Amino acid sequence: MADQTVAAESAQWWRDAVIYQVYPRSFADGDGDGIGDLTGIRDRLPYLAELGVDALWFTPWYASPQADAGYDVADYRRIDPAFGSLGQAEALITDAHALGLRIIVDVVPNHVSDRHAWFQEAKAAGPGAEARDLFWFRPGRGTDGELPPNDWQSVFGGPAWSRTANPDGTPGEWYLHLFAPEQPDLNWNNSKVREEHESVLRFWFDRGADGVRIDSATMPAKDPALPDFDPDTPPVPHPYIDRDDVHDIYRAWRTLADGYEEPRALIGEVWLADPERFAHYLRADEMHSAFNFDYLNCPWDAAALRRVIDATLAAHASVGAPATWVLSNHDVTRHVTRYGRADTSFGLSLRQHRTPTDLELGARRARAALLLNLALPGGCYLYQGEELGLWEVEDIPGELRQDPIFHRTGGTDIGRDGCRVPLPWSGGQPPFGFSPEGAAAPPWLPQPEQWAAHTVQAQDGRPGSMLTFYRAALGLRRGERGLRGADFRWLPGHAPGVLGFARGDGFFCLANLSGATVPLPADADVVLSSAPGSDPADPGAAGSGAGELPTDTTVWLRQR
């Protein structure tokens, strides 16, 4: 019976896994060209295993012109030469599995690169060609077709349409791109698009990938009429977000994923405000889990967090899916920075660049948030570098920025480069061990000199460091049976601004966001405290004072 239980838990590993996001370009540079690669990642897989995570999610490593950091995929079956080769990717998957780490790869169903063979063929073929039906080519409006086919706007700023030239050089049709012009949207009404993506999934599942993360998962299905609409009062259903027919895609993918001896996991990037519509993606025949952006966007406020936690758990319970908890990723401002601001919330339209930030306060709250996240039921996602306490780098010179958001908004929105700066591994100055000694090129984005105190080398084994804290928290979570499963209940009687809940038999979590010190229960021992300077090896001296819990601190407790 015990063996059967272990096997069942292994088959559903994604339900409570801690998944670490690897942004390959910025993780580790093995060949000295200033760009992270698979060689650098493979060399540091033991570091990730020691950290205590269960799986690694890789943002796109495929062949790409890198117009949008690899989310403009030219060929899913080749690795981009900047990162390595297909053979190296296969070896990385093998190495990771040997260390007990599962692998999740990215897929981008909404669009491909304008260098993709399909799009190149479609452009060359001209209007009316069968190849153009794989995309959204349309004649323009106006006397000479000089106006876009409709008024849709790109997520990255500006019109969502670009005009082509006919084979004879005259102005031609327009094509849809909800992101950058280099990312033409696919037409999912065409069966060839569906068949190709299912083939891509098999390609990576057969090579050992344990799951896929689905980018912009609500957007592939479009209203064929391509109607104009007011973005401030969009119609229902929306012309290209969360249309009912998008679920047909993921039902087919789930059938494919379930066909493996160990079923593969489908994880969605689902940006939706409506919890009921969000839950539709997590029905038993669709995705296994999805990112919890309401939680990521939530301010550091106890009442607001409790509302989001309750709504999250309720929405997931309705479809029997596990919740997920995440604070940072490659698209958002790092949470050490966000939590040090007066307004600690986040939104893609409200990045608050160059807002005054108290990084010491942000780091303290980030530690408290980690223990809160890891104690909640479900899975947890970590973004590379957060275990080092890294903050958003906001002073990158404009000429070095590469995010298309920066360029398409004329610098009004400085974009996402600040959370993508290469990691610091060792040494007292850039490149901080990101590239090998004597590398020919600097890191592709500049690193702050202040990161010298935040390298892996500087924090390794140091009591109270962010890295030591993360290792301790992840190790305790893995060994604590009370933190598995769905058991969760709020504890009554706490002061306003304090979150207290129980998991399992006698295991509790208290998070103090009240702004004042509050008493700890007298009948419980501190297992781990987030208080800066606490020693995970000595929980009894975990910085909780004489039975008190400082503000912006979370503790794990076990009842005596």
C-alpha positions as CSV (number, residue, x, y, z in Angstrom):
1,M,0.0,0.0,0.0
2,A,2.8,2.4,0.8
3,D,4.5,1.8,-2.5
4,Q,1.2,2.5,-4.3
5,T,0.8,5.8,-2.4
6,V,4.3,6.8,-3.4
7,A,3.7,5.9,-7.0
8,A,0.4,7.9,-7.0
9,E,2.1,10.9,-5.6
10,S,4.9,10.7,-8.1
11,A,2.5,10.5,-11.0
12,Q,0.8,13.7,-9.8
13,W,4.1,15.4,-8.9
14,W,2.8,18.7,-10.2
15,R,0.1,19.0,-7.5
16,D,2.6,20.3,-4.9
17,A,5.9,20.7,-6.7
18,V,8.3,23.6,-6.3
19,I,9.2,24.6,-9.8
20,Y,12.2,26.8,-10.6
21,Q,12.1,29.0,-13.7
22,V,15.3,29.0,-15.7
23,Y,15.7,31.9,-18.1
24,P,18.5,30.4,-20.2
25,R,19.9,33.6,-21.6
26,S,20.6,34.9,-18.1
27,F,21.3,31.8,-16.0
28,A,25.0,30.9,-16.8
29,D,27.3,31.4,-19.8
30,G,29.4,28.4,-20.5
31,D,31.3,29.5,-23.7
32,G,32.1,33.2,-22.8
33,D,30.0,35.0,-25.4
34,G,28.0,36.9,-22.7
35,I,24.8,34.8,-23.3
36,G,23.7,32.0,-21.0
37,D,23.6,28.6,-22.6
38,L,22.9,24.9,-22.0
39,T,26.5,24.2,-21.1
40,G,26.3,26.7,-18.2
41,I,23.0,25.3,-17.0
42,R,24.2,21.7,-17.1
43,D,27.3,22.7,-15.0
44,R,25.0,24.1,-12.3
45,L,22.3,21.5,-12.2
46,P,23.8,20.3,-8.8
47,Y,23.2,23.8,-7.4
48,L,19.5,23.5,-8.3
49,A,19.2,20.1,-6.9
50,E,20.8,21.2,-3.6
51,L,18.5,24.2,-3.5
52,G,15.7,21.7,-3.1
53,V,13.3,22.3,-6.0
54,D,11.4,19.6,-7.7
55,A,11.3,20.7,-11.4
56,L,12.8,23.2,-13.8
57,W,10.8,25.3,-16.2
58,F,12.8,26.6,-19.2
59,T,11.6,29.6,-21.1
60,P,12.1,29.1,-24.9
61,W,15.4,27.6,-25.9
62,Y,14.4,27.0,-29.5
63,A,15.8,28.4,-32.8
64,S,14.7,32.0,-32.9
65,P,15.8,35.5,-34.1
66,Q,15.3,36.6,-30.5
67,A,13.0,39.5,-31.4
68,D,11.2,38.8,-28.1
69,A,13.7,36.8,-26.1
70,G,12.8,33.5,-27.8
71,Y,9.1,33.8,-27.7
72,D,9.3,34.2,-31.5
73,V,10.0,30.6,-32.3
74,A,11.4,29.8,-35.8
75,D,11.8,26.0,-35.2
76,Y,10.7,24.0,-32.2
77,R,12.8,21.0,-33.2
78,R,16.1,22.9,-33.1
79,I,17.9,24.6,-30.2
80,D,19.0,28.2,-30.8
81,P,22.7,28.1,-31.6
82,A,23.3,30.8,-28.9
83,F,22.2,28.2,-26.3
84,G,23.6,25.0,-27.8
85,S,22.3,22.0,-29.7
86,L,19.5,19.5,-29.5
87,G,21.9,16.9,-28.3
88,Q,22.9,19.2,-25.4
89,A,19.2,19.7,-24.5
90,E,18.7,15.9,-24.5
91,A,21.8,15.5,-22.3
92,L,20.5,18.2,-19.9
93,I,17.2,16.5,-19.5
94,T,19.0,13.2,-18.8
95,D,21.3,14.9,-16.2
96,A,18.4,16.6,-14.5
97,H,16.4,13.4,-14.2
98,A,19.4,11.7,-12.7
99,L,19.4,14.4,-10.0
100,G,15.7,14.0,-9.4
101,L,14.7,17.2,-11.3
102,R,11.8,17.2,-13.7
103,I,11.8,19.3,-16.9
104,I,9.1,21.6,-18.3
105,V,9.6,23.3,-21.7
106,D,7.7,26.3,-23.1
107,V,5.3,26.3,-26.0
108,V,3.8,29.4,-27.6
109,P,0.6,28.5,-29.4
110,N,-0.5,32.0,-30.3
111,H,2.3,32.9,-32.7
112,V,5.6,31.9,-34.3
113,S,8.5,33.9,-35.6
114,D,8.3,35.8,-38.9
115,R,11.4,33.7,-39.8
116,H,9.4,30.5,-39.4
117,A,9.3,28.5,-42.7
118,W,5.5,28.7,-42.8
119,F,5.5,32.5,-42.6
120,Q,8.2,32.9,-45.1
121,E,6.3,30.7,-47.5
122,A,3.1,32.6,-46.9
123,K,4.7,36.0,-47.6
124,A,6.3,34.8,-50.8
125,A,3.1,33.1,-52.0
126,G,1.0,36.2,-52.2
127,P,-2.8,36.9,-51.5
128,G,-5.1,34.0,-51.7
129,A,-2.5,31.3,-51.3
130,E,-3.2,28.3,-49.1
131,A,-0.1,29.0,-47.0
132,R,-1.6,32.3,-45.9
133,D,-4.5,30.5,-44.2
134,L,-2.1,29.4,-41.5
135,F,-2.0,33.1,-40.3
136,W,-4.3,36.1,-40.4
137,F,-3.6,37.8,-43.6
138,R,-6.2,40.4,-44.7
139,P,-6.6,43.3,-47.1
140,G,-6.4,46.7,-45.6
141,R,-9.2,49.3,-45.3
142,G,-9.2,52.6,-47.0
143,T,-9.1,53.6,-50.6
144,D,-5.9,51.7,-51.4
145,G,-5.8,49.3,-48.4
146,E,-3.6,51.7,-46.6
147,L,-5.3,51.3,-43.2
148,P,-5.1,48.2,-41.0
149,P,-8.0,45.7,-41.3
150,N,-9.3,46.6,-37.8
151,D,-8.4,48.7,-34.8
152,W,-6.8,46.0,-32.6
153,Q,-3.7,47.0,-30.7
154,S,-0.6,45.0,-29.9
155,V,0.1,44.0,-26.3
156,F,3.6,45.5,-26.8
157,G,2.2,48.9,-28.0
158,G,1.1,50.2,-31.4
159,P,-1.2,48.5,-34.0
160,A,-1.6,44.8,-34.1
161,W,-1.2,44.7,-37.9
162,S,1.8,45.1,-40.2
163,R,1.6,45.4,-44.0
164,T,3.4,43.2,-46.4
165,A,4.7,43.8,-49.9
166,N,3.5,41.7,-52.8
167,P,6.0,39.7,-54.8
168,D,6.1,42.5,-57.4
169,G,7.0,45.0,-54.6
170,T,3.6,46.8,-54.5
171,P,1.9,47.2,-51.0
172,G,0.1,44.0,-50.1
173,E,-2.0,42.5,-47.4
174,W,-1.7,43.0,-43.7
175,Y,-1.0,40.3,-41.1
176,L,-2.1,40.1,-37.5
177,H,0.4,40.1,-34.6
178,L,-1.0,40.6,-31.1
179,F,2.6,40.9,-29.9
180,A,5.6,42.2,-31.9
181,P,5.5,42.4,-35.7
182,E,8.1,39.6,-35.7
183,Q,5.5,37.4,-34.1
184,P,2.6,36.7,-36.6
185,D,-0.4,35.1,-35.0
186,L,-1.4,31.6,-36.1
187,N,-4.9,30.7,-37.4
188,W,-6.1,27.8,-35.2
189,N,-9.1,27.2,-37.4
190,N,-6.6,25.5,-39.8
191,S,-6.1,21.8,-38.9
192,K,-2.5,22.0,-40.0
193,V,-1.7,24.4,-37.1
194,R,-3.3,21.9,-34.6
195,E,-1.5,18.9,-36.0
196,E,1.9,20.7,-36.0
197,H,1.6,21.7,-32.3
198,E,0.6,18.2,-31.3
199,S,3.6,16.9,-33.2
200,V,5.8,19.4,-31.3
201,L,4.5,18.2,-27.9
202,R,5.3,14.6,-28.9
203,F,8.7,15.6,-30.0
204,W,9.6,17.0,-26.5
205,F,7.7,14.5,-24.5
206,D,9.5,11.7,-26.3
207,R,12.8,13.3,-25.3
208,G,11.9,13.2,-21.7
209,A,10.2,16.6,-21.0
210,D,7.8,16.0,-18.1
211,G,5.4,18.8,-19.1
212,V,4.9,22.0,-21.0
213,R,4.2,25.6,-19.9
214,I,1.7,27.2,-22.3
215,D,2.4,30.8,-23.1
216,S,-0.5,33.3,-23.5
217,A,-2.9,30.4,-23.2
218,T,-6.1,32.4,-23.5
219,M,-5.3,34.0,-26.9
220,P,-4.9,31.5,-29.7
221,A,-8.6,31.4,-30.7
222,K,-9.9,34.5,-32.6
223,D,-13.3,35.7,-33.8
224,P,-13.1,35.0,-37.6
225,A,-14.9,38.3,-38.2
226,L,-12.0,40.3,-36.6
227,P,-14.4,43.0,-35.4
228,D,-13.4,46.4,-34.1
229,F,-14.0,46.9,-30.4
230,D,-13.4,49.4,-27.6
231,P,-10.7,48.0,-25.3
232,D,-12.2,49.9,-22.4
233,T,-15.5,48.1,-22.8
234,P,-14.7,44.9,-24.7
235,P,-17.5,42.7,-25.9
236,V,-18.3,39.3,-24.4
237,P,-17.1,37.0,-25.8
238,H,-13.8,38.9,-26.4
239,P,-12.6,38.8,-30.0
240,Y,-9.3,37.1,-29.0
241,I,-9.1,36.5,-25.3
242,D,-10.7,33.5,-23.5
243,R,-13.0,32.4,-26.3
244,D,-14.8,29.1,-25.7
245,D,-13.3,27.3,-28.6
246,V,-9.8,27.7,-27.2
247,H,-10.6,24.9,-24.8
248,D,-10.8,22.4,-27.7
249,I,-7.0,22.9,-28.2
250,Y,-6.2,22.0,-24.6
251,R,-8.6,19.0,-24.5
252,A,-6.7,17.5,-27.4
253,W,-3.4,18.3,-25.7
254,R,-4.5,16.6,-22.5
255,T,-5.5,13.5,-24.4
256,L,-2.0,13.4,-25.9
257,A,-0.3,14.1,-22.5
258,D,-2.3,11.4,-20.8
259,G,-1.3,8.9,-23.4
260,Y,2.2,8.5,-21.9
261,E,3.0,5.8,-19.3
262,E,3.7,8.7,-16.9
263,P,1.3,11.4,-18.0
264,R,2.9,14.7,-18.9
265,A,1.8,18.0,-17.2
266,L,0.1,21.0,-18.9
267,I,0.6,24.3,-17.1
268,G,-1.0,27.4,-18.4
269,E,-0.2,31.1,-18.4
270,V,-3.8,32.3,-17.9
271,W,-4.3,36.0,-17.3
272,L,-8.0,36.2,-16.3
273,A,-9.7,38.3,-13.7
274,D,-12.8,36.0,-13.6
275,P,-12.1,33.1,-11.3
276,E,-14.9,31.0,-12.8
277,R,-13.5,31.5,-16.3
278,F,-10.0,30.8,-15.0
279,A,-11.1,27.5,-13.5
280,H,-12.4,26.4,-16.9
281,Y,-8.8,25.8,-18.1
282,L,-8.3,23.4,-15.2
283,R,-11.2,21.0,-15.7
284,A,-10.3,17.4,-15.6
285,D,-9.8,17.1,-19.3
286,E,-7.7,20.2,-19.8
287,M,-4.7,21.7,-18.0
288,H,-3.3,20.4,-14.8
289,S,-2.4,23.8,-13.3
290,A,-2.1,27.4,-14.2
291,F,-0.2,30.5,-12.9
292,N,-2.0,32.4,-10.1
293,F,-1.5,36.0,-11.3
294,D,-4.1,37.5,-8.9
295,Y,-1.8,36.4,-6.1
296,L,1.3,37.8,-7.8
297,N,-0.4,41.1,-8.4
298,C,-1.7,41.4,-4.8
299,P,-0.3,44.0,-2.5
300,W,1.5,43.0,0.7
301,D,-1.6,43.4,2.8
302,A,-3.1,40.7,5.0
303,A,-6.8,41.4,4.1
304,A,-6.1,41.5,0.4
305,L,-4.0,38.4,0.5
306,R,-6.6,36.5,2.5
307,R,-9.3,37.4,-0.1
308,V,-7.0,36.2,-2.9
309,I,-6.1,33.0,-1.1
310,D,-9.8,32.2,-0.4
311,A,-10.8,32.9,-4.0
312,T,-7.9,30.9,-5.4
313,L,-8.6,27.9,-3.3
314,A,-12.4,28.0,-4.0
315,A,-11.9,28.3,-7.7
316,H,-9.5,25.4,-7.9
317,A,-11.6,23.2,-5.6
318,S,-14.5,23.6,-7.9
319,V,-12.6,21.6,-10.6
320,G,-10.3,19.5,-8.3
321,A,-7.1,21.2,-9.4
322,P,-4.2,22.3,-7.3
323,A,-3.6,26.0,-6.7
324,T,-0.2,27.6,-7.6
325,W,1.6,30.5,-5.8
326,V,4.1,32.7,-7.6
327,L,5.7,36.1,-6.8
328,S,8.1,36.8,-9.8
329,N,8.9,35.7,-13.3
330,H,10.6,36.9,-16.4
331,D,7.8,39.4,-17.3
332,V,7.2,41.2,-14.0
333,T,9.1,43.5,-11.6
334,R,11.1,41.4,-9.1
335,H,9.2,41.2,-5.8
336,V,12.1,42.4,-3.6
337,T,11.7,45.7,-5.4
338,R,7.9,45.7,-5.4
339,Y,7.6,44.9,-1.7
340,G,9.9,47.8,-0.9
341,R,7.6,50.4,-2.4
342,A,4.7,52.4,-0.9
343,D,2.4,50.6,-3.3
344,T,3.3,46.9,-3.2
345,S,0.8,45.8,-5.9
346,F,1.7,44.9,-9.4
347,G,0.0,45.1,-12.8
348,L,1.4,44.9,-16.4
349,S,0.0,48.4,-17.0
350,L,1.4,49.7,-13.8
351,R,5.1,48.7,-13.5
352,Q,5.9,51.8,-11.4
353,H,9.4,52.1,-12.9
354,R,11.8,54.3,-11.0
355,T,9.5,54.5,-8.0
356,P,11.4,54.9,-4.7
357,T,12.2,51.5,-3.2
358,D,13.4,50.4,0.3
359,L,15.3,47.3,-0.7
360,E,16.0,46.2,2.9
361,L,12.2,46.3,3.6
362,G,11.6,44.6,0.3
363,A,14.0,41.7,1.2
364,R,12.4,41.3,4.6
365,R,9.0,41.0,3.1
366,A,10.3,38.7,0.4
367,R,11.5,36.3,3.0
368,A,8.2,36.4,4.8
369,A,6.3,35.9,1.5
370,L,8.4,32.8,0.7
371,L,7.3,31.0,3.9
372,L,3.7,32.0,3.3
373,N,3.8,30.7,-0.2
374,L,5.5,27.4,0.7
375,A,3.0,26.7,3.4
376,L,-0.1,27.2,1.2
377,P,-1.6,24.1,-0.4
378,G,-0.6,23.5,-4.0
379,G,2.5,24.2,-6.1
380,C,5.0,27.0,-5.9
381,Y,7.0,28.7,-8.6
382,L,10.3,30.4,-8.0
383,Y,12.1,32.7,-10.5
384,Q,15.8,32.4,-10.9
385,G,17.7,34.7,-8.7
386,E,15.0,35.3,-6.1
387,E,16.8,32.8,-3.9
388,L,19.7,35.3,-3.9
389,G,17.5,38.3,-3.0
390,L,18.0,40.0,-6.3
391,W,16.1,43.2,-7.1
392,E,14.9,44.8,-10.3
393,V,17.7,46.6,-12.2
394,E,16.1,49.8,-13.4
395,D,19.0,51.9,-14.5
396,I,20.0,50.0,-17.6
397,P,21.0,52.5,-20.3
398,G,18.5,52.8,-23.1
399,E,21.0,51.8,-25.8
400,L,21.6,48.5,-24.0
401,R,17.9,47.6,-23.5
402,Q,16.5,44.8,-25.7
403,D,12.9,44.3,-24.7
404,P,10.5,45.2,-27.6
405,I,8.2,46.9,-25.1
406,F,10.8,49.5,-24.5
407,H,11.4,50.2,-28.2
408,R,7.7,50.0,-29.3
409,T,6.6,52.5,-26.5
410,G,9.5,54.9,-27.2
411,G,10.9,54.2,-23.7
412,T,7.6,55.2,-21.9
413,D,7.5,51.7,-20.6
414,I,11.1,50.5,-19.9
415,G,10.0,46.9,-20.1
416,R,11.2,43.7,-18.6
417,D,15.0,43.8,-19.0
418,G,15.4,44.7,-15.4
419,C,14.3,41.3,-14.1
420,R,16.3,39.4,-16.8
421,V,19.8,40.6,-15.9
422,P,22.3,37.7,-15.7
423,L,22.8,36.0,-12.4
424,P,25.8,36.6,-10.1
425,W,27.6,33.4,-9.2
426,S,31.0,34.4,-7.7
427,G,33.6,37.1,-7.5
428,G,33.6,40.8,-6.5
429,Q,32.8,42.4,-9.8
430,P,30.9,41.8,-13.1
431,P,30.4,39.3,-14.7
432,F,30.3,37.7,-11.2
433,G,31.1,34.2,-12.6
434,F,28.2,34.3,-15.0
435,S,30.8,33.9,-17.8
436,P,34.0,32.0,-17.5
437,E,37.2,33.8,-16.6
438,G,38.7,35.7,-19.6
439,A,35.3,35.7,-21.5
440,A,35.5,37.6,-24.7
441,A,32.2,39.4,-24.2
442,P,30.4,41.1,-21.3
443,P,27.0,39.8,-20.1
444,W,24.3,40.7,-22.5
445,L,22.8,43.0,-19.9
446,P,24.9,44.9,-17.3
447,Q,24.9,43.7,-13.7
448,P,24.9,46.1,-10.8
449,E,28.2,46.4,-8.8
450,Q,26.2,46.0,-5.6
451,W,25.4,42.4,-6.5
452,A,28.9,41.4,-5.2
453,A,27.3,40.7,-1.8
454,H,24.5,38.7,-3.4
455,T,26.5,36.1,-5.4
456,V,26.0,32.4,-4.7
457,Q,29.6,32.2,-3.5
458,A,29.0,35.1,-1.0
459,Q,25.9,33.6,0.4
460,D,26.7,29.9,0.3
461,G,26.7,28.5,3.9
462,R,26.3,31.9,5.5
463,P,23.8,31.9,8.3
464,G,20.9,34.3,7.7
465,S,21.6,34.8,4.0
466,M,18.7,34.6,1.5
467,L,20.2,31.5,-0.1
468,T,20.7,29.7,3.2
469,F,17.1,30.6,4.1
470,Y,15.7,29.3,0.8
471,R,17.5,26.0,1.2
472,A,16.3,25.6,4.7
473,A,12.7,26.4,3.8
474,L,12.6,24.1,0.8
475,G,14.2,21.3,2.7
476,L,11.7,21.6,5.5
477,R,8.7,21.8,3.1
478,R,9.8,18.6,1.3
479,G,10.0,16.7,4.6
480,E,6.8,18.0,6.2
481,R,3.8,15.8,5.5
482,G,1.5,18.4,6.8
483,L,2.3,20.6,3.8
484,R,1.1,18.0,1.3
485,G,-2.5,17.6,0.2
486,A,-5.3,20.0,0.3
487,D,-5.9,20.3,4.1
488,F,-6.0,24.0,5.0
489,R,-7.9,26.0,7.6
490,W,-7.7,29.5,8.9
491,L,-7.0,29.9,12.6
492,P,-9.4,32.2,14.5
493,G,-8.5,35.0,17.0
494,H,-5.6,36.7,15.3
495,A,-5.0,40.4,15.3
496,P,-5.9,42.4,12.2
497,G,-3.0,42.2,9.7
498,V,-2.0,38.7,10.8
499,L,-2.6,35.6,8.7
500,G,-2.7,32.3,10.6
501,F,-3.6,28.9,9.2
502,A,-3.1,25.2,9.9
503,R,-1.8,22.5,7.6
504,G,-2.1,18.9,8.7
505,D,-1.8,17.8,12.3
506,G,-0.2,20.4,14.5
507,F,1.6,22.4,11.8
508,F,0.9,26.1,11.6
509,C,1.9,29.2,9.7
510,L,1.7,32.8,11.0
511,A,2.5,35.8,8.9
512,N,2.6,39.2,10.6
513,L,1.8,42.1,8.2
514,S,0.2,44.3,10.9
515,G,3.0,46.8,11.3
516,A,3.4,45.9,15.0
517,T,4.9,43.0,17.0
518,V,2.4,40.4,18.0
519,P,2.6,37.5,20.5
520,L,3.4,34.0,19.4
521,P,1.3,31.1,20.8
522,A,2.8,29.7,24.0
523,D,2.1,26.1,23.1
524,A,4.0,25.9,19.9
525,D,7.7,25.7,18.8
526,V,9.2,27.7,16.0
527,V,10.2,25.5,13.1
528,L,11.5,28.3,10.9
529,S,11.4,32.1,10.9
530,S,11.8,34.5,8.1
531,A,13.3,37.1,10.3
532,P,16.6,38.5,8.9
533,G,19.5,37.1,10.8
534,S,17.7,34.0,12.0
535,D,19.7,30.8,11.8
536,P,17.7,28.0,10.1
537,A,20.1,25.5,11.8
538,D,18.9,26.8,15.2
539,P,15.1,27.4,15.0
540,G,15.0,28.2,18.7
541,A,17.0,31.3,18.0
542,A,15.0,32.2,14.9
543,G,14.7,35.9,15.6
544,S,11.3,35.7,17.1
545,G,12.3,37.4,20.4
546,A,10.7,36.5,23.7
547,G,7.6,34.8,22.3
548,E,6.9,37.6,19.9
549,L,6.5,37.8,16.1
550,P,8.0,41.0,14.5
551,T,6.3,42.8,11.7
552,D,6.8,41.6,8.1
553,T,7.8,38.2,9.4
554,T,6.4,34.7,8.9
555,V,7.0,31.7,11.1
556,W,6.3,28.0,10.7
557,L,5.2,26.5,14.0
558,R,4.6,23.0,15.4
559,Q,2.3,22.5,18.3
560,R,3.9,20.9,21.4
